[in-house]
Every structure is written in structure tokens, then in C-alpha cells.
Amino acid sequence: MAKILIIDDDRDTMRILEAKLTDIGHQILQAVNGVEGLDKARLTHPDLILLDVMMPELDGLTVLQHLKFEPGTEKIPVVIMTAKGEKMQHVFKMEGAMAYITKPFVFSELLGEVKKCLGKPVSPAE
């Protein structure tokens, strides 16, 4: 399956996502802040990045801008995960995010976005 990098400072969210995505066959990499996330993305070239917005050191928007500007990471699909309202969706899309999920999220919705970003068919039940 896919190699997915989760960049989120909330360890509970990371544990839940890792467990659920590993259960369906994905390889999970983790970073607890934007700086670590950028380094891991550059080194590992994941198939998908799940990116939190509000983090220490580098916020998710800044990480997204770096990812989309740099050769080698510019084509990696990014799903934004945030507690911010829908008003920000257009900003993230303009910056290059493929999808936007609000927290707390329903896992089936997140899984649907993950599948779409990875080019997998999504069943109507998702």
C-alpha cells in the first residue's frame, strides 16, 4: 500500500491514525512538528502527507508552502487536518493542498480523502 507521513503535534491523533491506517495496510511515518515533518518528507518521499495546521515551530501552512515549492516534494499530495473553520479551505487549496478535513474528523471521511489522493476508488459507503 502507500507510505503516509503524518505531521501532527497531537500524539493521540497520531496514534489513532497510525493504528487505523496500518490496519488497512499503509506504512506510517510520523513527525511531531513542521520542521521534523519537512525533513522526513525530503528524506522519505511519502505517497501522501496528512498535515495538521496548528503546530509549534512551523505551522502547517508554512510547511505546505515549503513542500509545494521544493523540487522533490512539490508533487506529494497533502491532506490538511485542522480545527479551523471552513473559511480557510480556499487558502489551503490555493497553497496546493488536495483535501481539507476538519477536526474532530470522522475516520471514514478521512479515509475517503486518503483514497482519492492516492488515486484509489472510493465506495459510496465511505
PLY file of the C-alpha trace (Angstrom):
ply
format ascii 1.0
element vertex 126
property float x
property float y
property float z
element edge 125
property int vertex1
property int vertex2
end_header
0.00 0.00 0.00
1.04 3.62 0.46
3.68 5.30 2.61
1.88 8.05 4.56
3.61 10.77 6.59
1.52 12.19 9.45
2.71 15.60 10.66
0.81 16.49 13.84
1.80 17.62 17.33
-1.18 15.81 18.88
0.15 12.38 19.80
-3.34 10.97 20.41
-4.39 11.89 16.87
-1.20 10.32 15.51
-1.74 7.08 17.46
-5.32 6.75 16.21
-4.39 7.50 12.60
-1.40 5.16 12.71
-3.49 2.29 14.11
-6.32 2.70 11.62
-4.14 3.28 8.56
-1.73 0.48 9.47
-4.70 -1.89 9.88
-5.59 -1.34 6.22
-2.04 -1.90 5.04
-0.39 1.52 4.86
3.13 2.24 6.10
3.06 5.16 8.53
5.79 7.71 9.22
5.36 10.35 11.91
6.62 13.84 12.69
5.58 15.89 15.74
6.27 19.34 14.30
6.70 21.13 11.00
10.49 21.11 10.98
10.67 17.36 11.55
7.88 16.86 9.01
9.72 18.75 6.28
12.90 16.79 6.97
11.06 13.45 6.81
9.22 14.42 3.63
12.50 15.37 1.97
14.21 12.14 3.03
11.41 9.59 2.55
9.26 10.99 -0.30
5.96 9.63 1.06
2.99 8.88 -1.19
0.76 11.16 0.92
1.11 13.65 3.78
-1.56 14.23 6.45
-0.73 17.69 7.80
-2.02 19.47 10.88
-2.26 23.25 10.67
-1.61 24.45 14.21
1.81 23.21 15.35
4.84 24.63 17.13
7.97 25.76 15.26
6.46 25.76 11.75
2.71 25.88 11.27
1.04 23.67 8.68
0.51 26.45 6.14
4.24 27.25 6.15
5.07 23.54 5.84
2.66 23.24 2.92
4.27 26.22 1.18
7.73 24.69 1.57
6.53 21.29 0.33
4.93 22.76 -2.78
7.90 25.00 -3.59
10.70 22.44 -3.26
11.69 20.05 -6.03
11.21 16.50 -4.82
8.25 17.25 -2.55
6.13 19.51 -4.76
4.05 16.66 -6.21
3.31 14.85 -2.92
-0.43 15.08 -2.22
-1.26 16.78 1.08
-4.43 16.46 3.16
-4.84 19.30 5.66
-6.26 18.36 9.06
-7.40 21.29 11.19
-9.81 22.50 13.82
-10.13 25.79 11.88
-13.44 26.52 10.19
-14.31 26.03 6.54
-13.40 29.66 5.81
-9.78 28.52 5.43
-10.46 25.81 2.84
-9.83 28.11 -0.13
-6.50 29.23 1.36
-5.25 25.66 1.71
-6.39 24.73 -1.78
-4.65 27.81 -3.21
-1.46 26.76 -1.46
-1.60 23.29 -3.02
-3.45 21.02 -0.59
-5.52 18.33 -2.30
-8.03 17.97 0.53
-9.13 19.54 3.79
-10.58 17.71 6.81
-11.81 19.44 9.98
-11.07 18.02 13.42
-12.56 16.16 15.05
-12.90 14.14 11.88
-14.93 11.11 11.00
-12.42 8.43 10.02
-14.49 7.23 7.06
-14.37 10.77 5.61
-10.62 10.99 6.13
-10.18 7.53 4.58
-12.22 8.66 1.57
-9.91 11.67 1.09
-6.84 9.46 1.52
-8.11 7.08 -1.16
-8.93 9.94 -3.54
-5.49 11.48 -3.08
-3.83 8.12 -3.69
-5.92 7.54 -6.81
-7.94 4.67 -5.32
-11.67 4.20 -5.92
-13.93 5.31 -3.09
-17.07 3.31 -2.45
-20.38 5.17 -1.90
-20.47 3.90 1.70
-17.38 5.96 2.53
0 1
1 2
2 3
3 4
4 5
5 6
6 7
7 8
8 9
9 10
10 11
11 12
12 13
13 14
14 15
15 16
16 17
17 18
18 19
19 20
20 21
21 22
22 23
23 24
24 25
25 26
26 27
27 28
28 29
29 30
30 31
31 32
32 33
33 34
34 35
35 36
36 37
37 38
38 39
39 40
40 41
41 42
42 43
43 44
44 45
45 46
46 47
47 48
48 49
49 50
50 51
51 52
52 53
53 54
54 55
55 56
56 57
57 58
58 59
59 60
60 61
61 62
62 63
63 64
64 65
65 66
66 67
67 68
68 69
69 70
70 71
71 72
72 73
73 74
74 75
75 76
76 77
77 78
78 79
79 80
80 81
81 82
82 83
83 84
84 85
85 86
86 87
87 88
88 89
89 90
90 91
91 92
92 93
93 94
94 95
95 96
96 97
97 98
98 99
99 100
100 101
101 102
102 103
103 104
104 105
105 106
106 107
107 108
108 109
109 110
110 111
111 112
112 113
113 114
114 115
115 116
116 117
117 118
118 119
119 120
120 121
121 122
122 123
123 124
124 125
